[in-house]
Amino acid sequence: MGVMLEFFQECVFDKDMPDDLLLLLDSWTSWKDIVAIDSVKPASTSLKTVTIPPGCTGKIQPLDVGVFGQFKKIIKAINAYAQRNYPNFHVAVRDNILKVISLVFWQMSHPSLKEWVKEAWFLPGYLNSHPLPYDTPFDLLFPMDVAGHLNLIPSKWNIAFCVCASLEGVFWRISLE
């Protein structure tokens, strides 16, 4: 229980969080101890907790509804590219897994994806208004070439296969060697 309370103290009840919080929890056993959660809640914080019933996270948990699919799709594209073009890169090595996940996380955190993130909250019904038109992270990072194909195969000019969202329009190559 100590790690869970540490998580709430450092991540949920951070000094930068608002004083009025809605905490949406899945039905994992450790999240059910509301007394423990309240014990680390700052006195100035108003907290309402809602527990997602078992078996429903895929329908109403925003990360499951709108984020993880794109996350997995991007990781698969990077791993497929690595396996095809860099035989010495082993996708199942812990350090390589962490590098790819970290890269994808930071790219998906880019502010240009704000409307896409809203969709993850709109689909299960937490937002009333539909987000503005948006690009998905996959579309942003892997634009189509002029022929309408994904640029996942390196050309003879060694052009990068992915766009860096943080550098808007700057192409980069992941070093897999």
C-alpha positions as CSV (number, residue, x, y, z in Angstrom):
1,M,0.0,0.0,0.0
2,G,3.0,2.3,0.6
3,V,3.8,2.6,-3.1
4,M,0.2,3.4,-4.0
5,L,0.1,6.2,-1.4
6,E,3.4,7.6,-2.6
7,F,2.0,7.7,-6.1
8,F,-1.0,9.7,-4.9
9,Q,1.2,12.1,-2.9
10,E,3.7,12.7,-5.8
11,C,1.5,12.5,-8.9
12,V,-2.2,13.1,-8.0
13,F,-1.9,15.6,-5.2
14,D,1.0,17.5,-6.7
15,K,1.2,21.2,-5.8
16,D,0.4,22.1,-9.4
17,M,-2.9,20.2,-9.4
18,P,-6.2,22.1,-8.9
19,D,-7.9,22.0,-5.5
20,D,-11.1,20.5,-7.0
21,L,-10.4,17.0,-8.4
22,L,-12.4,14.2,-10.0
23,L,-10.4,11.0,-9.7
24,L,-11.5,8.3,-12.2
25,L,-10.2,4.9,-11.0
26,D,-10.4,1.5,-12.5
27,S,-11.4,-1.4,-10.3
28,W,-7.9,-2.5,-9.3
29,T,-7.9,-3.6,-5.6
30,S,-5.4,-1.0,-4.5
31,W,-7.5,1.9,-5.9
32,K,-10.5,0.8,-3.8
33,D,-9.0,2.0,-0.5
34,I,-10.5,5.4,-0.4
35,V,-9.6,5.9,3.3
36,A,-5.9,5.5,2.4
37,I,-6.3,7.9,-0.5
38,D,-8.0,10.5,1.7
39,S,-5.2,10.1,4.3
40,V,-2.6,11.6,1.9
41,K,-5.0,14.2,0.3
42,P,-4.2,17.8,1.2
43,A,-6.9,19.4,3.5
44,S,-7.4,22.1,0.9
45,T,-8.3,19.6,-1.9
46,S,-11.8,18.6,-2.7
47,L,-11.9,15.1,-4.1
48,K,-14.6,13.1,-5.7
49,T,-13.7,9.5,-6.7
50,V,-15.5,7.4,-9.3
51,T,-14.7,3.7,-9.8
52,I,-15.0,2.2,-13.2
53,P,-16.8,-1.2,-12.8
54,P,-14.9,-4.3,-13.7
55,G,-15.0,-5.1,-17.4
56,C,-15.9,-1.6,-18.5
57,T,-12.5,0.1,-18.8
58,G,-12.4,-0.5,-22.6
59,K,-15.6,1.4,-22.9
60,I,-15.2,4.3,-20.5
61,Q,-11.5,4.7,-19.5
62,P,-10.1,7.5,-21.8
63,L,-6.7,5.9,-22.3
64,D,-8.3,2.6,-23.3
65,V,-10.9,4.2,-25.6
66,G,-8.7,6.7,-27.4
67,V,-5.0,6.6,-26.7
68,F,-3.5,3.1,-26.4
69,G,-4.5,2.0,-29.9
70,Q,-2.5,4.8,-31.5
71,F,0.4,4.2,-29.0
72,K,0.6,0.5,-30.0
73,K,0.2,1.3,-33.7
74,I,3.2,3.7,-33.6
75,I,5.3,1.2,-31.6
76,K,4.5,-1.5,-34.1
77,A,5.6,0.8,-37.0
78,I,8.9,1.6,-35.4
79,N,9.6,-2.0,-34.4
80,A,8.7,-3.2,-37.9
81,Y,11.0,-0.6,-39.5
82,A,13.8,-1.6,-37.1
83,Q,13.4,-5.3,-37.8
84,R,13.5,-4.7,-41.6
85,N,16.3,-2.3,-41.7
86,Y,18.5,-2.9,-38.7
87,P,19.0,-6.7,-38.1
88,N,21.3,-6.0,-35.1
89,F,18.6,-4.0,-33.3
90,H,16.7,-6.4,-31.0
91,V,13.2,-5.1,-30.2
92,A,12.8,-7.4,-27.2
93,V,15.8,-6.1,-25.3
94,R,14.7,-4.1,-22.3
95,D,16.7,-1.0,-23.0
96,N,15.4,-0.9,-26.6
97,I,11.8,-1.4,-25.4
98,L,12.3,1.5,-23.0
99,K,13.8,3.8,-25.7
100,V,11.0,3.1,-28.1
101,I,8.3,3.6,-25.5
102,S,9.9,6.8,-24.2
103,L,10.2,8.2,-27.8
104,V,6.6,7.4,-28.5
105,F,5.4,8.9,-25.2
106,W,7.2,12.2,-25.8
107,Q,6.0,12.5,-29.4
108,M,2.4,11.8,-28.3
109,S,2.6,14.4,-25.6
110,H,3.1,17.2,-28.2
111,P,0.6,20.1,-27.9
112,S,-0.5,19.8,-31.5
113,L,-2.3,16.6,-30.4
114,K,-4.5,18.4,-27.9
115,E,-7.7,17.9,-30.0
116,W,-6.9,14.3,-30.5
117,V,-6.6,13.8,-26.7
118,K,-10.0,15.5,-26.3
119,E,-11.5,12.8,-28.5
120,A,-10.4,10.2,-25.8
121,W,-12.6,12.1,-23.3
122,F,-15.4,12.8,-25.8
123,L,-16.0,9.2,-26.9
124,P,-16.8,7.7,-23.5
125,G,-19.0,10.8,-22.7
126,Y,-16.9,12.9,-20.4
127,L,-17.0,15.9,-22.8
128,N,-20.2,17.3,-24.4
129,S,-18.6,19.0,-27.4
130,H,-16.8,17.1,-30.2
131,P,-13.2,18.2,-30.6
132,L,-12.0,20.2,-33.6
133,P,-10.7,18.3,-36.6
134,Y,-7.3,16.8,-35.7
135,D,-4.5,14.5,-37.0
136,T,-3.9,11.3,-35.1
137,P,-0.4,10.8,-33.7
138,F,0.2,8.1,-36.4
139,D,-0.8,10.5,-39.2
140,L,1.4,13.2,-37.7
141,L,4.5,11.1,-37.2
142,F,4.2,8.9,-40.4
143,P,2.9,11.2,-43.2
144,M,2.0,9.7,-46.5
145,D,4.5,10.2,-49.4
146,V,3.4,11.8,-52.7
147,A,2.2,8.4,-54.0
148,G,-0.1,8.0,-50.9
149,H,2.1,5.3,-49.2
150,L,3.6,5.4,-45.8
151,N,7.3,6.3,-46.0
152,L,8.5,3.3,-43.9
153,I,11.0,2.1,-46.4
154,P,14.4,4.0,-46.5
155,S,15.2,5.4,-49.9
156,K,18.6,5.6,-51.6
157,W,18.9,9.2,-50.2
158,N,18.5,7.9,-46.6
159,I,15.4,10.0,-45.9
160,A,14.0,9.7,-42.4
161,F,10.9,7.5,-42.0
162,C,9.3,9.6,-39.3
163,V,8.5,13.2,-38.5
164,C,9.5,14.7,-35.1
165,A,6.4,16.4,-33.6
166,S,8.6,18.5,-31.3
167,L,10.5,20.1,-34.2
168,E,7.4,20.6,-36.4
169,G,8.2,19.4,-39.9
170,V,11.8,18.5,-39.2
171,F,12.6,15.0,-40.3
172,W,14.7,12.8,-38.1
173,R,16.1,9.3,-38.1
174,I,16.1,7.0,-35.1
175,S,19.5,5.5,-34.5
176,L,18.9,1.8,-34.1
177,E,22.5,0.7,-34.4
